[in-house]
Amino acid sequence: MLFGLSGKIFGLAVALAVGSGVAAQAQSVEEFYSDNTLTMIVSAGPGGASDFFGRQFAPYLSKHLPGNPDIIVMNQPGASGMQAALLLQERGPFDGSTIALLQRNNFYVPIIDEKVKFRPREMHWLGSLNKEFYTVIARTDSPVQTSEDLLTTPLILGATSFNNENRTFAAMMNEIIGTQFDIVTGYDGNAAVGLALERNEVQSRMQTVNSLQSGEAGVMLDEGKINIIAQIGMESASQYPDLKNMIDYVADPEDLAYASFMLSPLAAGRPFAAPAGVPEDRLAALRAAFDAAAADPEFVAEMARLKSDLEPINGDAVQKIVNDLWDTPAPVLEKVKALLTPPK
């Protein structure tokens, strides 16, 4: 099994509100949400980026949802977000009182590992708060200083786990365009990779644009210790319109489909979902509230103050990403499986 997840959740002691049966179904949307607490499951531990986005967003979602319910943020980390996804799918409740901020890998992990029982096509996707964009950064004293150098010169790149995007994107580019990343995995979190870069244990790393603006890499960039060499994505970051995108080097159609499978989920960087079975009127209210909250001027200003970019997309756009992934041809999926299968 690729991701070591059985598809069953054991020992989860979770206190979630249960709908009030037939009587609840007769309630208006406003009555339902004024009488109930909304639980937001966050598929990561406290203090991380997902937790930050969820907690910042919750008051504005409540503001725009009829009935203005209190929102409880409940952290459920584990298995790269899959424990939270399965909790939402299997436990609900399915009455509109529980939603989740999931991980974008939840879209495709069940495609390549049939033992994972999450069914993303059956979820009601509400939208995503931002798009993620990856860059390649390198020390200013490294032998690589341009995107063309990446094609000819070895570069030691630090990464966390084998299946993290900070390894898989580099490994994929080695495979399809001939970059020469010498990838060192096993660092315990992004902070450890950053420390290794600062100590010159590694020469480079994959870095999201958001973390370049507010994380330790941003400090190194301001101090002139690193350069931004290139970006990787199916589209380019608005912050770096002139920065070379490595996808431009991909010419073969099957390789482009392979790259698209791995990179297209970045367009839904922070996806929110409700489980199957939510009544249509409550689902419509959740989606409308999501869109309104994501565009709320106060929320936008607050996130800008905190140096966190917002590029929201709606639930239909997230659903299209999911559907496109599940329509991927078998030969491309074989390449993805090979990329994500650790050597024995």
Secondary structure, DSSP 8 states (H G I E B T S, - for coil): --S---S---S---------HHHHHTS-HHHHHHHS-EEEEESS-TTSHHHHHHHHHHHHHHHHSTT---EEEEE---GGGHHHHHHHHHH---SSSEEEE--GGGGTHHHH-TT----GGGSEEEEES----EEEEEETTSS--SHHHHTTS-EEEE-SSTTSHHHHHHHHHHHHH---EEEE---SSHHHHHHHHHTTSSSEEEEEHHHHHHSHHHHHHHTTSEEEEEEESSS--TT-TTS-BGGGG--SHHHHHHHHHHHGGGGGSSEEEE-TT--HHHHHHHHHHHHHHHT-HHHHHHHHHTT-----EEHHHHHHHHHHHHT--HHHHHHHHHHHS---
